[in-house]
C-alpha cells in the first residue's frame, strides 16, 4: 500500500530498483537515464499502491482491524467507515482514540504489544 523506502522509482518510466543509501531527484534512472528518481513510496495525496486490491479486500472483509492508527491519513483513515456498512466488524487497537474512532464498532486502547495479544487471546478462547 505505501511502497518500500528501500526501493527507488523512476517518475519518468516507472522502472523500480533497490535504492542507494543516498539519492536525489537528479540521479539518473538505470533504465531510461532520466533524472527523475524518487523513493518508491506513496506520498501524501497520492493513490496507494494496489488500491483496487485493497478495495476488493475491504468489500469482502468480515473483520477490519486497525492497529496503532492516527486516523488522519486518507484514504486509509476511511477504511473502517467503508467496510462497516458491508457487514464487517470494525476494530481499533491503539494507544488511544484515533481521529476516526467513531467509525469503529469496537476499540481497545493501550500499547500494541499489550492490546493485540490480549485481543488475539480473546479470539482464540471464543
C-alpha positions as CSV (number, residue, x, y, z in Angstrom):
1,X,0.0,0.0,0.0
2,X,2.7,2.5,0.9
3,X,5.7,1.2,-1.1
4,X,9.1,0.5,0.3
5,X,11.7,3.0,1.4
6,X,14.4,0.6,0.3
7,X,13.2,0.9,-3.3
8,X,13.7,3.5,-5.9
9,X,11.2,4.6,-8.6
10,X,11.7,6.5,-11.9
11,X,9.0,9.1,-12.2
12,X,9.5,9.1,-16.0
13,X,9.4,5.4,-16.9
14,X,8.1,3.7,-13.7
15,X,11.2,1.5,-13.5
16,X,11.9,0.2,-10.0
17,X,15.2,-0.9,-8.4
18,X,16.9,-1.1,-5.0
19,X,17.5,2.4,-3.7
20,X,21.0,3.6,-2.9
21,X,21.6,4.8,0.7
22,X,21.5,8.4,-0.6
23,X,19.6,9.6,-3.7
24,X,18.5,12.9,-5.2
25,X,15.9,13.7,-7.9
26,X,18.8,14.4,-10.2
27,X,20.1,10.8,-10.0
28,X,19.7,9.0,-13.4
29,X,17.3,6.1,-13.8
30,X,19.3,3.0,-14.7
31,X,16.6,2.1,-17.3
32,X,15.9,5.3,-19.2
33,X,18.6,7.7,-17.9
34,X,16.0,10.3,-17.0
35,X,16.9,12.5,-13.9
36,X,13.6,11.6,-12.3
37,X,14.3,9.2,-9.4
38,X,12.5,9.1,-6.1
39,X,11.9,6.7,-3.2
40,X,9.3,4.0,-4.1
41,X,6.8,5.2,-1.6
42,X,3.4,6.8,-1.7
43,X,3.5,10.4,-0.7
44,X,0.5,12.3,0.9
45,X,-2.1,12.9,-1.7
46,X,-1.1,10.0,-3.9
47,X,-3.2,6.9,-4.6
48,X,-1.9,3.9,-2.5
49,X,-0.3,1.1,-4.4
50,X,-2.7,-1.7,-5.3
51,X,-5.8,0.3,-4.4
52,X,-8.0,-1.9,-6.4
53,X,-6.8,-5.0,-4.4
54,X,-7.4,-3.1,-1.2
55,X,-10.9,-2.1,-2.2
56,X,-11.8,-5.6,-3.1
57,X,-10.4,-6.9,0.2
58,X,-12.4,-4.3,2.2
59,X,-15.6,-5.2,0.3
60,X,-15.1,-8.9,1.2
61,X,-14.0,-8.4,4.8
62,X,-15.8,-9.9,7.8
63,X,-13.4,-8.1,10.1
64,X,-11.3,-4.9,9.7
65,X,-8.7,-4.3,12.4
66,X,-6.7,-1.1,12.5
67,X,-3.6,-1.3,14.8
68,X,-2.0,1.9,16.1
69,X,-3.5,4.4,13.7
70,X,-3.9,8.1,14.0
71,X,-6.9,8.1,11.7
72,X,-5.5,11.2,10.0
73,X,-4.2,9.9,6.7
74,X,-6.6,9.2,3.9
75,X,-7.7,7.1,2.1
76,X,-6.7,4.5,4.8
77,X,-8.5,6.6,7.5
78,X,-11.8,5.9,5.8
79,X,-11.4,2.1,5.5
80,X,-13.4,1.3,8.7
81,X,-16.2,3.6,7.5
82,X,-16.1,2.0,4.1
83,X,-16.4,-1.7,5.1
84,X,-18.7,-1.4,8.1
85,X,-21.9,-0.8,6.0
86,X,-21.0,-4.0,4.1
87,X,-21.2,-6.0,7.3
88,X,-17.6,-6.1,8.5
89,X,-16.9,-5.8,12.3
90,X,-14.5,-2.9,12.7
91,X,-11.9,-2.9,15.5
92,X,-9.4,-0.3,16.6
93,X,-6.4,-1.3,18.6
94,X,-4.4,1.8,19.5
95,X,-2.8,3.8,22.3
96,X,-5.8,6.0,22.5
97,X,-8.8,7.1,20.4
98,X,-7.9,8.0,16.8
99,X,-9.4,10.8,14.8
100,X,-11.9,8.3,13.4
101,X,-12.8,6.3,16.5
102,X,-16.5,6.9,15.7
103,X,-16.1,4.6,12.7
104,X,-15.2,1.5,14.7
105,X,-17.7,-0.8,16.3
106,X,-15.1,-1.8,19.0
107,X,-12.0,-0.2,20.4
108,X,-9.2,-1.4,22.8
109,X,-6.7,1.2,24.0
110,X,-3.1,0.6,25.2
111,X,0.3,-0.3,23.8
112,X,0.1,-2.6,20.7
113,X,2.4,-5.0,22.5
114,X,-0.4,-5.5,25.1
115,X,-3.7,-4.9,23.3
116,X,-3.0,-7.0,20.2
117,X,-2.0,-10.2,22.1
118,X,-4.9,-9.7,24.5
119,X,-7.4,-9.4,21.6
120,X,-5.9,-12.4,19.9
121,X,-6.2,-14.4,23.1
122,X,-9.9,-13.4,23.4
123,X,-10.5,-14.6,19.8
124,X,-8.7,-17.9,20.4
125,X,-10.8,-18.6,23.5
126,X,-14.1,-17.9,21.7
